[in-house]
Amino acid sequence: MSLDSTEPNLSLSSVSASGASGSVSAAAAGGIFIAVVSSFINGSTFVLQKKGIIRSVHRGGSYLTDVLWWSGTVAMIVGQVGNFVAYNMAPAVVVTPLGALGVLFGAVLASWILQEHLNTLGKLGCVLCCCGSVMLIIHAPKSEAVTTRLELEERLSDPVFVSFCVLVLVLLVALVVWVAPAHGSSNIMVYVSICSLLGSFTVPCSKGLGLAAQDVFGDEGVSSSSSRATVLFLGLLVTLVLSVLVQFFFINKALERFSSNMFEAIYYVTFTSTVILASALLFREWTLLTFTDAVAMTCALSTVCVGVVLLRISHEAEITWKKKEGREKRD
C-alpha cells in the first residue's frame, strides 16, 4: 500500500476522490478490481461453510468431511490472497470499503442457499451498516506515505502503536480464555470481537510484507540491512498467518451457532472499525484529521451503531405494512 512517489496521481487524496477529479494509476485500478472480485468471493465463504456445517450436523459427522465446507474454506483463502494483493496495489482507504459488497452478496446467497429470511429490519440494518462503514472510511484521515522498510520499522516501534498492540493482545487473551467459554455460544459479539481484534493486525501486516519483500527478495545480497528485512518479513508473515488461522477457527464456531447474515454484517462493521483504528495509529493519521471529517466520522459511527442494533433485534422483531384487524374494525 505504499505510494509511488513517481506518480502524483497515486496520492491518497487523489485516489479517494478519483471519481470526481483525478485518475488512478494502472496498479491502483488493478487493485480496486481485485478488491471487488475478492469481496464477492469473501461474501460466499460464510454461506458455503454454514451450509456445510448444517449438512454435517444432519449426517451426524464432522464438517471437515463436507465438500461445501471445504469450498467455503478455499474461497476464504482465495479471497484473503486477493485482499493481500489489493492492499499492496491500492490504498486501504479505497480497498476496505469494497468489503461492503461481500456483505450484500452474502445476504443474497444466504437467502437462496440457506433459506435465511432477512426481514425488513435486518435489510435496513444491513444497508445502514454498509453505508455507515463506507462513510467512516471515506472521511477517515488520510494516511501518510510509507514507501520504505525503514519508515515502516520506525512506525512499528512507535510507543503509541506498541501500546495499542499490547492492549489488543490483553483483550484477546481475556476473550479467548475467559469470556468465550462462558458467553460465546449465547452472544455473537464475543466471537465477532475476537475476529475483529485479530483483523486489526492483518492489514498492517499485509502492507508491511509488501515493503519488506522488496528488500528480502531484492538484489542487495546478504547484508545487515537484508538480514533485518528478513527478520521483519518473517515476523509479519507469522503474525499474519496466526491471525488468519485463529480468525478462521472462531468464524466457524460462530457459524455453528448464529445466522451467517447477522455474523457477516456485524463482523464487517467491527473489522472495518478496528482496521481504521490500527491504521490511524500506525500511520499517524490522527494528526491529519479535520473538524469536518471528525463530525462526519461521528455521524458514520452513529449510523453503524443503529445498523448493528437493528441487525441484533431483526430475528426477534417483525414489522408489517398491513393494518391490524382490530384497528380496521374500530375504523
C-alpha positions as CSV (number, residue, x, y, z in Angstrom):
1,M,0.0,0.0,0.0
2,S,3.0,2.3,-0.4
3,L,2.5,5.2,-2.7
4,D,4.6,5.5,-5.8
5,S,6.4,8.8,-5.5
6,T,7.0,9.0,-9.2
7,E,3.3,9.1,-10.0
8,P,1.4,12.1,-8.5
9,N,-2.0,10.7,-9.3
10,L,-1.4,8.0,-6.6
11,S,-1.6,10.3,-3.6
12,L,-4.3,9.2,-1.2
13,S,-6.2,12.4,-1.6
14,S,-6.5,12.0,-5.4
15,V,-7.3,8.3,-5.1
16,S,-10.0,8.8,-2.6
17,A,-11.5,11.4,-4.8
18,S,-10.7,9.8,-8.1
19,G,-14.4,9.5,-9.1
20,A,-14.7,13.3,-9.0
21,S,-11.5,14.8,-10.2
22,G,-8.5,12.6,-10.5
23,S,-7.4,9.4,-12.2
24,V,-5.8,6.4,-10.6
25,S,-2.8,4.5,-11.9
26,A,-3.0,1.2,-13.6
27,A,-1.7,-0.5,-10.5
28,A,-4.3,1.1,-8.3
29,A,-7.1,0.4,-10.8
30,G,-6.0,-3.3,-10.8
31,G,-6.0,-3.3,-7.0
32,I,-9.5,-2.0,-7.0
33,F,-10.7,-4.6,-9.5
34,I,-9.1,-7.4,-7.4
35,A,-10.7,-6.0,-4.3
36,V,-14.2,-6.1,-5.9
37,V,-13.7,-9.7,-7.0
38,S,-12.3,-10.7,-3.6
39,S,-15.3,-9.1,-1.9
40,F,-17.7,-11.3,-3.8
41,I,-15.6,-14.3,-3.1
42,N,-15.4,-13.5,0.6
43,G,-19.2,-13.0,0.6
44,S,-19.7,-16.6,-0.4
45,T,-17.3,-18.1,2.2
46,F,-19.6,-17.9,5.3
47,V,-22.6,-19.1,3.4
48,L,-20.8,-22.2,2.0
49,Q,-19.2,-23.0,5.3
50,K,-22.6,-22.6,7.1
51,K,-24.3,-24.9,4.6
52,G,-21.5,-27.5,5.1
53,I,-21.9,-27.3,8.8
54,I,-25.7,-27.8,8.6
55,R,-25.3,-30.8,6.3
56,S,-22.7,-32.4,8.6
57,V,-25.0,-32.0,11.6
58,H,-27.8,-33.7,9.7
59,R,-25.5,-36.5,8.7
60,G,-24.1,-36.8,12.2
61,G,-20.5,-36.3,11.1
62,S,-17.8,-33.7,11.1
63,Y,-18.0,-30.7,8.8
64,L,-14.3,-31.3,8.0
65,T,-15.5,-34.1,5.6
66,D,-18.1,-31.9,3.8
67,V,-17.3,-30.7,0.3
68,L,-19.3,-27.5,0.6
69,W,-17.4,-26.5,3.8
70,W,-14.1,-27.0,2.1
71,S,-15.4,-25.0,-0.9
72,G,-16.1,-22.1,1.5
73,T,-12.6,-22.6,3.1
74,V,-10.9,-22.4,-0.3
75,A,-13.0,-19.4,-1.2
76,M,-11.8,-17.7,2.0
77,I,-8.2,-18.4,1.2
78,V,-8.6,-17.1,-2.3
79,G,-10.4,-14.0,-1.0
80,Q,-7.7,-13.3,1.6
81,V,-4.9,-13.7,-1.0
82,G,-6.9,-11.3,-3.3
83,N,-7.2,-8.8,-0.4
84,F,-3.4,-9.1,0.2
85,V,-2.6,-8.3,-3.4
86,A,-5.2,-5.4,-3.5
87,Y,-3.8,-3.8,-0.3
88,N,-0.4,-3.8,-1.9
89,M,-1.6,-2.2,-5.1
90,A,-4.2,0.4,-3.9
91,P,-4.6,2.5,-0.7
92,A,-6.5,0.9,2.1
93,V,-9.0,3.8,2.2
94,V,-10.1,2.7,-1.2
95,V,-9.9,-1.1,-0.8
96,T,-11.5,-1.6,2.6
97,P,-15.0,0.0,1.8
98,L,-15.4,-2.5,-1.0
99,G,-15.8,-5.2,1.6
100,A,-19.4,-4.0,1.9
101,L,-20.1,-5.7,-1.4
102,G,-19.3,-9.0,0.2
103,V,-21.9,-8.4,2.9
104,L,-24.7,-7.7,0.4
105,F,-23.6,-10.6,-1.8
106,G,-23.5,-12.9,1.3
107,A,-27.0,-11.8,2.3
108,V,-28.4,-12.7,-1.2
109,L,-26.6,-16.1,-1.2
110,A,-27.8,-16.9,2.4
111,S,-31.5,-16.3,1.4
112,W,-31.0,-18.5,-1.6
113,I,-28.9,-21.4,-0.3
114,L,-29.6,-21.3,3.5
115,Q,-33.2,-20.0,3.3
116,E,-32.3,-17.5,5.9
117,H,-35.1,-14.9,5.8
118,L,-33.8,-11.4,6.3
119,N,-36.8,-9.3,7.3
120,T,-37.3,-5.6,6.8
121,L,-35.4,-4.6,9.9
122,G,-32.5,-6.9,9.0
123,K,-32.3,-5.5,5.5
124,L,-32.4,-1.9,6.8
125,G,-29.7,-2.7,9.4
126,C,-27.5,-4.3,6.7
127,V,-27.8,-1.2,4.5
128,L,-27.1,1.2,7.4
129,C,-24.0,-0.9,8.4
130,C,-22.6,-0.8,4.9
131,C,-23.4,2.9,4.4
132,G,-22.0,3.9,7.8
133,S,-18.8,1.9,7.3
134,V,-18.2,3.4,3.8
135,M,-18.8,6.9,5.2
136,L,-16.4,6.1,8.1
137,I,-13.6,5.2,5.8
138,I,-14.2,7.9,3.2
139,H,-13.9,10.6,6.0
140,A,-11.1,8.9,7.9
141,P,-7.9,10.8,8.0
142,K,-5.7,10.0,5.0
143,S,-2.5,8.1,5.8
144,E,1.0,9.5,5.3
145,A,3.0,7.7,2.6
146,V,5.2,4.9,3.9
147,T,7.4,3.8,1.0
148,T,10.4,2.1,2.6
149,R,11.1,-0.7,5.1
150,L,13.0,1.7,7.4
151,E,9.9,4.0,7.6
152,L,7.8,1.0,8.4
153,E,10.2,-0.1,11.2
154,E,10.0,3.3,12.7
155,R,6.2,3.3,12.7
156,L,6.1,-0.2,14.2
157,S,8.3,0.8,17.1
158,D,6.2,3.9,17.9
159,P,5.2,3.7,21.6
160,V,1.5,4.5,20.8
161,F,1.2,1.7,18.3
162,V,3.1,-0.7,20.6
163,S,0.7,0.2,23.5
164,F,-2.2,-0.5,21.2
165,C,-0.9,-3.9,20.2
166,V,-0.3,-4.8,23.9
167,L,-3.9,-3.7,24.7
168,V,-5.3,-5.8,21.8
169,L,-3.3,-8.9,22.9
170,V,-4.6,-8.5,26.5
171,L,-8.2,-8.2,25.3
172,L,-7.8,-11.2,23.0
173,V,-6.4,-13.4,25.9
174,A,-9.3,-12.3,28.1
175,L,-11.9,-13.0,25.4
176,V,-10.4,-16.4,24.3
177,V,-9.6,-17.8,27.8
178,W,-12.5,-16.5,29.9
179,V,-15.3,-14.8,28.0
180,A,-15.7,-17.1,25.0
181,P,-16.1,-20.4,27.0
182,A,-18.8,-18.7,29.2
183,H,-20.7,-16.5,26.8
184,G,-19.5,-17.3,23.2
185,S,-22.4,-19.6,22.4
186,S,-25.1,-17.1,23.5
187,N,-23.6,-13.7,22.5
188,I,-22.5,-13.3,18.9
189,M,-20.3,-10.2,19.8
190,V,-17.8,-12.4,21.7
191,Y,-16.7,-14.3,18.5
192,V,-17.1,-11.1,16.4
193,S,-14.8,-9.2,18.8
194,I,-12.1,-11.8,18.7
195,C,-12.1,-12.0,14.9
196,S,-12.2,-8.2,14.6
197,L,-9.4,-7.6,17.1
198,L,-7.2,-10.1,15.2
199,G,-8.2,-8.3,12.0
200,S,-6.5,-5.2,13.2
201,F,-3.2,-6.9,12.6
202,T,-3.9,-8.3,9.1
203,V,-3.9,-5.0,7.1
204,P,-0.7,-3.6,8.7
205,C,0.9,-7.0,8.2
206,S,-0.2,-7.2,4.6
207,K,1.1,-3.7,3.8
208,G,4.3,-4.4,5.7
209,L,5.0,-7.6,3.9
210,G,4.9,-5.9,0.6
211,L,7.5,-3.3,1.7
212,A,9.8,-5.9,3.5
213,A,9.6,-8.3,0.5
214,Q,11.3,-5.6,-1.7
215,D,14.4,-5.8,0.4
216,V,14.3,-9.6,1.1
217,F,13.9,-10.6,-2.5
218,G,15.9,-7.7,-3.9
219,D,19.4,-7.7,-5.4
220,E,21.2,-6.3,-2.4
221,G,22.7,-9.7,-1.4
222,V,23.4,-10.7,2.2
223,S,23.9,-7.7,4.5
224,S,22.9,-6.5,7.9
225,S,20.1,-4.5,6.2
226,S,18.8,-7.5,4.3
227,S,19.0,-9.6,7.5
228,R,16.9,-7.1,9.3
229,A,14.5,-7.1,6.4
230,T,14.3,-10.9,6.6
231,V,13.5,-10.9,10.3
232,L,10.8,-8.2,9.8
233,F,9.4,-10.2,6.8
234,L,9.2,-13.4,8.8
235,G,7.7,-11.7,11.9
236,L,5.0,-10.1,9.8
237,L,4.3,-13.3,8.0
238,V,4.0,-15.4,11.2
239,T,1.7,-12.7,12.7
240,L,-0.5,-12.6,9.6
241,V,-0.8,-16.4,9.4
242,L,-1.6,-16.8,13.1
243,S,-4.2,-14.1,13.0
244,V,-5.9,-15.6,9.9
245,L,-5.9,-19.1,11.4
246,V,-7.4,-18.0,14.8
247,Q,-10.0,-15.9,13.0
248,F,-10.8,-19.0,10.8
249,F,-11.3,-21.1,14.0
250,F,-13.7,-18.6,15.7
251,I,-15.5,-17.8,12.5
252,N,-16.6,-21.4,12.2
253,K,-17.6,-21.6,15.9
254,A,-19.8,-18.5,15.3
255,L,-21.3,-20.0,12.1
256,E,-22.2,-23.2,14.1
257,R,-24.4,-21.1,16.4
258,F,-25.6,-17.9,14.7
259,S,-27.1,-16.8,11.4
260,S,-24.5,-16.2,8.6
261,N,-26.3,-13.0,7.6
262,M,-26.1,-11.5,11.1
263,F,-22.5,-12.6,11.6
264,E,-21.1,-11.3,8.3
265,A,-22.7,-7.9,8.6
266,I,-21.7,-7.3,12.2
267,Y,-18.2,-8.7,11.5
268,Y,-17.7,-6.4,8.6
269,V,-18.6,-3.4,10.7
270,T,-16.4,-4.2,13.6
271,F,-13.5,-5.4,11.4
272,T,-13.6,-2.1,9.4
273,S,-13.6,-0.1,12.6
274,T,-10.5,-1.9,14.1
275,V,-8.7,-1.6,10.8
276,I,-9.3,2.2,10.8
277,L,-8.0,2.5,14.4
278,A,-4.9,0.3,13.8
279,S,-4.1,2.2,10.5
280,A,-4.6,5.6,12.2
281,L,-2.2,4.7,15.0
282,L,0.4,3.0,12.8
283,F,0.4,5.7,10.1
284,R,-0.3,8.6,12.5
285,E,-3.4,9.5,10.5
286,W,-5.0,11.2,13.6
287,T,-2.7,14.2,13.1
288,L,-4.4,14.9,9.7
289,L,-8.0,14.7,11.0
290,T,-10.0,17.8,10.2
291,F,-13.1,19.1,12.0
292,T,-15.3,18.3,9.1
293,D,-14.1,14.7,8.9
294,A,-14.4,14.3,12.7
295,V,-18.1,15.3,12.5
296,A,-18.6,13.0,9.5
297,M,-17.0,10.1,11.3
298,T,-19.1,10.7,14.4
299,C,-22.3,10.6,12.2
300,A,-21.0,7.5,10.4
301,L,-20.3,5.7,13.7
302,S,-23.8,6.5,14.9
303,T,-25.2,5.1,11.7
304,V,-23.2,1.9,12.1
305,C,-24.4,1.5,15.7
306,V,-28.1,1.9,14.7
307,G,-27.5,-0.7,11.9
308,V,-25.9,-3.2,14.4
309,V,-28.9,-2.7,16.8
310,L,-31.4,-3.4,14.0
311,L,-29.5,-6.5,13.0
312,R,-29.4,-7.8,16.5
313,I,-33.2,-7.4,17.0
314,S,-34.2,-8.4,13.5
315,H,-34.7,-12.1,14.5
316,E,-36.8,-11.2,17.5
317,A,-39.0,-8.4,16.0
318,E,-41.1,-8.1,12.9
319,I,-42.8,-5.1,11.2
320,T,-45.6,-5.2,8.7
321,W,-47.2,-2.6,6.5
322,K,-50.7,-4.1,7.0
323,K,-53.2,-2.8,9.5
324,K,-54.3,-5.0,12.4
325,E,-57.8,-6.5,12.2
326,G,-58.8,-4.9,15.4
327,R,-57.9,-1.4,14.1
328,E,-59.8,-2.0,10.9
329,K,-63.0,-2.9,12.8
330,R,-62.7,0.2,15.0
331,D,-62.3,2.3,12.0
